[in-house]
Amino acid sequence: MQINSGVGDANPPCQPPHRLRAPHRETADFTWSAHRRRVTSRRQAFSSEVVSCSSKSRRLFSSFEEAVARMAAMLDYSE
């Protein structure tokens, strides 16, 4: 009795899961040091972008606070 011959079956034998997850690691030009450098540069770029966005939002919020204070002063002055 043949259970799974692998030829013409409805369920062919599966590939090992690591081949599906990371095929680039099997190539000859993959090195962990280059991978670490790429990850580090991406992380640095992301953190610098976060810093610039937070400083922009801080400036916008302070100018918004100033505008609200001016409007409140105008309303107080008109009464």
N, C-alpha and C positions, 0 to 999 in steps of 0.2 A: 504494500500500500504506500503510494507516494503522496506525501502531504503537501510539500511545496518544492517543486522542481526549479522554479525561477524562470522557466521558459514558457511564455504564453499564458501565465497565470493572471488571474484578476488582480492579485496583490503581489507585485514583484518585490523582491527583497529590498529593504530600505538602505539608503546610504547612511553611513555614520553621521550623527547629528553635527559633529564639529565641522564637517565639510560644508554643510548648509549655512552654519553660523558665520564662519570666517574663512572664506575661500582665499582672501588676499594673504593670509598668513602662510599659505602653502607655497607661494611664489618665492623665487630665489631672492628678489630684491627687498623683501620685507625684513626689516630689522627693528628690534624693540627700541633702540636708541632713537632712530628716526621717528618712530611712532610717538615716543615720549616728547620729542621736540615739537612735533606737529600739535599734539594735545596741549602742551604748555603754551605755544604761541596762540592757539585758539582761545585758551583760557585767559591769557593776558589781554588779547584783543577784546574779549567779552567784558572783562572787568573794567578796562579803560572806557568802553562804551557806556557801561553802567554809571561810572563816575561822571562822565560828561553829561549824561541824561539827568542825573540827580542834581548837578550844579545848575543846569538849565532850568529845571523845575523849581529849584530854590529861588533863582532870580525871578522867574515868572511869578511865584507866589509872593515874594516880597513886593514886587511892583503892584500886584493885585491888592495886597494889604494897604499899600500907600494910596491907591485909587479909592478904596473903600473908606479910608480915614478922611481923605479929602472930601468925598461925597457927604460923609457924616458931618464934617465941619461946615460944609455949605448948608446942609439942612438945619443945623443948629443956628447958623448965622441968620438964616431967613426967618426964623421964628421970632 
